[in-house]
């Protein structure tokens, strides 16, 4: 049987650039997973992992020109955006090296034996161990930071888990290039190259999540694709954790006081956030609650002006372009929905930014208007005009889980005594993983306190895929009871030979 070729395609023209690989067959996936499983012991030493992560960052930085050129040719995201994304990616690798070096992620806890308690307490020592081989499913919209060398890969390797990455078809050449650099970094650090492997193909993705030696999976992509893999992970004879980031509407609420105070500023900021990356950010604000009245009109006029001045853009592939064009057309055809700036086709290979508008009362009717509560990937947002706090709250009550929720508040609402703004914070906390006040959700900082996730369907677990605590997804706790010191893992021995942070009998 002839293997299917994997082509790199230029989204600016829709033409094939080069053949870069072949789709992995079931035996190919099996070999990759078994090789990764065999290499897991080499990742046991923390010093080897930190050296590897830093070497990978250095090699990626050293190949920056080639990586950016390749990624731009496949994604049309532009060299400036991709240069910044590469810096984020290598910074992320180094940050996880720091996490491993510091050691708190192991959550070492020791409880001394105390026979005087009721019931008596034996000697207990607890820490976390790596799960095993992790399957990573790369994202389309971040060919570096959420792809082969991205956060799922970096955090899994930091945890001591080998990785098999299912590359995204939108940037296979970039994936091959980055995968080879990661494998070179592994060998240079004294590790087997097979601690990281890249495979291609839809069927390979299914084979990967079903493989008995795969212990966990990380995914960034659509609700439909992520849910199919999530269900496959749960249906295995031995189910595995599936940490998926799926879809998000990222609602924004503009209070009447905020609209009165700075309508034009909010409208312009919203337009910039909606069109950033041609609207292909997972935290793009897709539903915006704007008060009725003159101040709200001023805000939407500023939004329309800015969107009208935005030139056509290229989406990541023509399938996404077609889905965007048909998606906005279907939404705009609903009774009572208007298009002050019409989104849709901007040309044979491009799309035009815009926004739709609907009254909150219409949206609350449900039925066909439920479509407006679904993510539309690309440079469009839905403005919902509401008449009062109760109506705005009712719209929020209709939403599923989200990665982010944003509140645009007035100065008085942020500096005065708790009031309606506090109630809004409480409501959106129930439906989002990150709450933003007087900013915009696009741009997810890599920081220890970051959380990038949220209630379903934003994510399939309550973990974060960004920030230092992302490492926790690939670990499980083990407790040792009354085990002699010489038989304990070094991390738990009495003399603390590794110098790790510990909590001992509550202190």
Residue pairs with C-beta under 8 A, 6 or more apart in sequence:
1 25
3 22
3 23
3 25
4 22
4 23
4 201
5 19
5 21
5 22
5 23
6 19
6 20
6 21
6 22
6 23
6 169
6 172
6 200
6 201
7 16
7 17
7 18
7 19
7 20
7 172
8 16
8 17
8 18
8 19
8 20
8 73
8 74
8 171
8 172
8 173
9 15
9 16
9 17
9 74
9 170
9 317
10 16
10 17
10 73
10 74
10 76
11 74
11 75
11 76
11 170
11 314
11 315
11 316
11 317
11 318
11 349
12 76
12 314
12 349
13 349
14 318
14 349
17 73
17 74
17 173
18 173
20 172
20 173
20 176
21 167
21 172
21 176
21 200
22 200
23 200
23 201
23 202
23 203
23 204
24 32
24 199
24 200
24 201
24 203
24 204
24 207
25 203
25 204
26 203
26 207
28 199
28 204
29 164
29 199
29 204
29 207
29 208
29 211
30 207
30 211
32 164
32 194
32 197
32 199
33 133
33 164
33 208
33 211
33 213
33 214
34 213
35 192
35 194
35 197
36 133
36 162
36 163
36 164
36 194
36 195
36 197
36 213
37 132
37 133
37 162
37 213
38 192
38 194
39 162
39 191
39 192
39 194
39 195
40 130
40 132
40 133
40 160
40 161
40 162
40 195
42 48
42 190
42 191
42 192
42 195
43 49
43 130
43 157
43 160
43 161
43 162
43 191
43 195
44 160
46 100
46 101
46 103
46 498
48 189
48 190
48 191
49 97
49 100
49 157
49 158
49 160
50 97
50 100
50 101
51 189
51 190
52 157
52 185
52 186
52 189
52 191
52 195
53 93
53 94
53 96
53 97
53 100
53 154
53 157
53 158
54 93
54 94
54 97
55 185
55 188
55 189
56 93
56 149
56 181
56 182
56 185
56 186
57 90
57 91
57 93
57 94
57 97
58 90
58 185
59 181
59 182
59 184
59 185
59 188
60 67
60 86
60 89
60 90
60 93
60 149
60 178
60 181
61 86
61 90
63 177
63 181
64 83
64 86
66 177
67 82
67 86
67 144
67 174
67 177
67 178
68 79
68 82
68 83
68 86
69 79
70 173
70 174
70 177
71 77
71 82
71 143
71 144
71 171
71 174
72 78
72 79
72 82
73 173
74 143
74 170
74 171
74 172
74 173
74 174
75 82
75 143
75 170
75 171
75 174
75 316
76 314
76 315
76 316
77 85
77 143
77 277
77 316
81 277
82 143
82 144
85 142
85 143
85 144
85 145
86 144
88 144
88 145
88 446
89 144
89 145
89 149
89 150
91 446
92 145
92 150
92 151
92 154
92 446
93 149
93 154
95 446
95 468
96 154
96 155
96 157
96 158
96 468
96 471
97 158
99 105
99 158
99 468
99 471
100 158
102 501
103 498
103 499
103 500
103 501
104 500
104 501
105 128
105 158
105 159
105 468
105 469
105 471
105 472
105 475
106 127
106 128
106 475
106 491
106 500
107 126
107 127
107 128
107 477
108 125
108 126
108 127
108 491
108 492
108 500
108 501
108 502
108 503
109 124
109 125
109 126
109 127
109 502
109 503
109 504
110 124
110 125
110 126
110 492
110 502
110 503
110 504
110 505
111 121
111 123
111 124
111 125
111 504
111 505
111 506
112 121
112 123
112 504
112 505
113 120
113 121
113 122
113 123
113 482
114 120
114 121
115 121
122 481
122 482
123 481
123 482
123 483
124 479
124 480
124 481
125 479
125 480
125 483
125 488
125 492
126 477
126 478
126 479
126 480
126 492
127 477
127 478
127 489
127 491
127 492
128 472
128 475
128 476
128 477
128 478
129 160
129 475
129 476
129 477
129 478
130 159
130 160
130 161
130 474
130 475
131 159
131 161
131 215
131 216
131 241
131 474
131 475
131 476
132 161
132 162
132 213
132 214
132 215
132 216
133 161
133 162
133 163
133 164
133 211
133 213
133 214
133 215
134 152
134 156
134 161
134 162
134 163
134 164
134 214
134 215
134 216
134 217
134 218
134 474
135 163
135 164
135 165
135 166
135 208
135 209
135 211
135 214
135 216
135 217
135 218
136 148
136 150
136 152
136 153
136 156
136 163
136 164
136 165
136 166
136 217
136 218
136 219
137 165
137 166
137 168
137 205
137 217
137 218
137 219
137 220
137 221
137 229
138 146
138 147
138 148
138 150
138 165
138 166
138 167
138 168
138 175
138 220
139 146
139 147
139 150
139 168
139 220
139 221
139 282
140 168
140 170
140 171
140 221
140 280
140 316
140 317
140 320
141 277
141 280
141 281
141 282
141 316
142 150
142 220
143 168
143 170
143 171
143 174
143 175
144 150
144 174
144 178
145 151
146 152
146 220
146 465
147 165
147 167
147 168
147 171
147 174
147 175
147 178
148 165
148 167
148 174
148 175
148 178
148 179
148 182
148 198
149 178
149 181
149 182
151 446
151 465
151 466
151 470
152 163
152 218
152 220
152 243
152 465
152 470
153 163
153 165
153 182
153 196
155 465
155 470
155 471
155 473
155 474
156 162
156 163
156 216
156 218
156 473
156 474
157 163
157 195
157 196
158 471
159 471
159 473
159 474
159 475
160 474
161 215
161 216
161 474
162 194
162 195
162 196
163 195
163 196
163 197
164 196
164 197
164 198
164 199
164 208
164 214
165 175
165 179
165 196
165 197
165 198
165 199
166 199
166 200
166 201
166 204
166 205
166 208
167 175
167 176
167 179
167 198
167 199
167 200
168 175
169 200
169 317
170 316
170 317
172 200
175 198
175 200
176 198
179 196
179 197
179 198
182 196
183 193
183 194
183 196
183 197
184 193
186 192
186 193
186 195
186 196
187 193
199 208
205 229
206 229
206 232
208 214
208 217
209 217
209 229
209 232
209 233
209 236
209 240
209 242
210 232
210 236
212 236
212 237
212 238
214 240
215 240
216 240
216 241
216 242
216 243
216 473
216 474
217 229
217 233
217 240
217 241
217 242
217 243
217 244
218 243
218 244
218 465
218 473
219 225
219 226
219 229
219 230
219 242
219 243
219 244
219 245
219 246
219 460
220 244
220 245
220 282
220 465
221 244
221 245
221 246
222 246
222 247
223 246
223 247
223 375
223 457
226 244
226 245
226 246
226 247
226 460
227 244
227 246
227 457
229 242
229 244
230 242
230 244
230 460
233 239
233 240
233 241
233 242
234 242
241 461
241 473
242 460
242 461
243 459
243 460
243 461
243 463
243 465
243 473
244 459
244 460
244 461
245 282
245 403
245 452
245 453
245 458
245 459
245 465
246 456
246 457
246 458
246 459
246 460
247 282
247 374
247 375
247 457
247 458
248 282
248 283
248 286
248 375
248 401
248 402
248 403
248 404
248 454
248 457
248 458
249 286
249 287
249 373
249 374
249 375
249 399
249 400
249 402
250 283
250 284
250 285
250 286
250 287
250 402
250 403
250 404
250 405
250 406
250 432
250 441
251 285
251 286
251 287
251 288
251 289
251 396
251 399
251 402
251 405
251 406
251 428
251 431
251 432
252 270
252 285
252 287
252 288
252 289
252 405
252 406
252 407
252 408
253 288
253 289
253 392
253 396
253 405
253 406
253 407
253 408
253 424
253 428
254 266
254 288
254 289
254 290
254 291
254 296
254 299
254 408
255 291
255 407
255 408
255 409
255 410
255 413
255 420
255 421
255 424
256 291
256 293
256 295
256 296
257 409
257 410
257 412
257 413
258 266
258 408
258 409
258 410
258 413
258 438
259 266
259 290
259 291
259 293
259 295
259 296
259 298
259 299
259 408
260 295
260 410
261 410
261 411
263 295
263 296
263 298
263 299
263 302
264 298
264 299
264 302
265 302
266 299
266 302
266 408
267 298
267 299
267 300
267 301
267 302
267 303
267 304
267 305
267 306
268 302
268 303
268 306
269 440
270 285
270 288
270 303
270 381
270 440
271 302
271 303
271 306
271 307
271 310
271 353
272 306
272 440
273 284
273 285
273 440
273 441
273 442
274 284
274 285
274 307
274 353
274 355
274 379
274 380
274 381
275 307
275 310
275 313
275 353
275 379
276 284
276 442
277 442
278 313
278 314
278 315
278 351
278 353
278 378
278 379
279 313
279 353
279 377
279 378
279 379
279 380
280 315
280 316
280 320
280 377
280 378
281 442
282 403
283 403
283 404
283 434
283 441
283 442
283 443
283 444
284 381
284 441
284 442
285 381
285 406
285 440
285 441
285 442
286 375
286 376
286 380
286 381
286 382
287 372
287 373
287 381
287 382
287 384
287 399
288 381
288 382
288 383
288 384
289 360
289 384
289 386
289 392
289 395
289 396
290 296
290 299
290 300
290 383
290 384
290 385
290 386
291 385
291 386
291 387
292 385
292 386
292 387
296 385
300 340
300 355
300 357
300 383
303 341
303 355
303 383
304 340
304 341
304 355
307 341
307 353
307 354
307 355
307 379
308 341
310 353
310 379
311 346
312 346
312 347
312 350
312 351
312 352
313 346
313 350
313 351
313 353
313 379
314 349
314 350
314 351
315 321
315 324
315 351
315 378
318 349
320 377
320 378
321 349
321 350
321 351
321 378
323 377
324 343
324 344
324 351
324 376
324 377
324 378
324 380
325 344
325 345
325 351
327 376
327 377
327 378
328 339
328 343
328 344
328 354
328 356
328 376
328 378
328 380
329 344
330 371
331 337
331 356
331 371
331 372
331 376
331 382
332 338
332 339
332 342
332 356
334 358
334 368
334 369
334 371
334 372
335 362
336 358
336 359
336 362
337 356
337 357
337 358
337 362
337 372
338 356
338 357
338 358
339 354
339 355
339 356
339 357
340 354
340 355
340 357
341 353
341 354
341 355
342 352
342 354
343 351
343 352
343 353
343 354
343 355
343 356
343 378
343 379
343 380
344 351
344 352
344 354
345 351
345 352
346 352
351 378
351 379
352 379
353 379
353 380
354 379
354 380
355 380
355 381
355 382
355 383
356 372
356 380
356 381
356 382
356 383
357 382
357 383
357 384
357 385
358 369
358 372
358 382
358 383
358 384
358 385
359 384
359 385
360 384
360 385
360 386
360 387
360 391
360 392
360 394
360 395
361 387
361 391
362 369
363 369
363 372
363 373
363 384
363 395
363 398
364 391
364 394
364 395
364 398
366 398
372 382
372 384
373 398
373 399
373 400
384 395
386 392
386 395
389 420
393 427
396 427
396 428
396 431
397 427
399 431
400 431
400 455
400 456
400 457
400 458
401 431
401 432
401 433
401 454
401 455
401 456
401 457
401 458
401 459
402 431
402 432
402 433
402 454
402 455
402 458
403 432
403 433
403 434
403 441
403 452
403 453
403 454
403 458
403 459
404 432
404 433
404 434
404 435
404 436
404 441
404 454
405 428
405 431
405 432
405 434
405 435
405 436
406 435
406 436
406 437
406 439
406 440
406 441
407 421
407 424
407 425
407 428
407 435
407 436
407 437
407 438
408 438
409 421
409 437
409 438
413 419
413 420
413 421
414 421
414 437
414 438
425 435
425 437
428 435
429 435
430 455
431 454
431 455
432 454
432 455
432 458
433 451
433 452
433 453
433 454
433 455
433 458
433 459
433 464
434 441
434 444
434 450
434 451
434 452
434 454
444 450
444 452
444 466
445 466
446 466
446 467
447 467
447 468
448 467
448 468
448 469
449 467
450 464
450 466
450 467
451 464
451 466
451 467
451 469
452 464
452 465
452 466
452 467
453 459
453 461
453 462
453 463
453 464
453 465
459 465
461 473
463 469
463 470
463 472
463 473
464 470
465 473
480 488
480 489
480 492
485 493
485 494
490 497
490 498
491 498
491 500
496 502
